[in-house]
Amino acid sequence: MDLISGLYGEPEATLVYDVHTATPAGTQRTAEHFRLTDGRITSIMLIFDSAPWQPMASAIG
């Protein structure tokens, strides 16, 4: 994993990073948005393009 960017505010944080996989999908660009309440993570939203994974999912069944 290579961190590209980290953006932080009082109630939230966003990380953008590349996940390197040993699959035909290769490197997956990913973003995560964290929402905080009272210093604790209350929600996480994961965002990525699923298109590189679709051929593998189809092959599995």
C-alpha positions in Angstrom: 0.0 0.0 0.0 1.2 3.5 -0.9 -0.4 6.5 0.8 -1.1 9.2 -1.8 -2.9 11.8 0.4 -4.3 12.2 3.8 -6.8 15.0 4.5 -7.9 15.7 8.0 -10.5 17.9 9.6 -12.2 18.1 13.1 -15.0 15.6 12.4 -13.6 13.6 9.5 -10.6 12.3 7.6 -10.0 11.1 4.0 -7.2 8.8 2.9 -6.3 8.2 -0.8 -3.9 5.3 -1.4 -2.9 2.6 -3.9 -3.3 -1.0 -2.9 -0.9 -3.3 -4.8 -2.4 -6.8 -5.3 -1.0 -10.0 -6.7 -4.1 -10.4 -8.9 -4.9 -9.4 -12.5 -6.4 -6.3 -11.1 -2.9 -5.0 -10.3 -2.9 -1.8 -8.3 -6.2 -0.5 -7.0 -6.6 3.2 -6.3 -8.8 3.5 -3.2 -10.2 6.3 -1.0 -11.6 6.0 2.5 -13.6 8.6 4.3 -13.9 8.4 8.1 -16.5 10.2 10.1 -15.6 10.9 13.8 -17.9 11.4 16.8 -16.3 12.1 20.2 -12.9 11.0 18.9 -14.2 7.7 17.7 -14.8 6.4 14.1 -18.5 6.2 13.6 -18.6 5.5 9.9 -16.2 4.5 7.1 -17.0 4.8 3.4 -14.7 2.9 1.0 -14.6 4.1 -2.6 -12.9 2.3 -5.5 -13.4 1.4 -9.1 -14.6 -2.3 -9.2 -14.2 -2.7 -13.0 -10.8 -4.4 -12.7 -12.3 -7.0 -10.3 -15.3 -7.9 -12.4 -13.6 -10.4 -14.8 -12.3 -12.3 -11.7 -15.7 -12.2 -10.0 -17.3 -13.6 -13.2 -14.8 -16.4 -13.5 -15.5 -17.4 -9.9 -19.2 -17.8 -10.6 
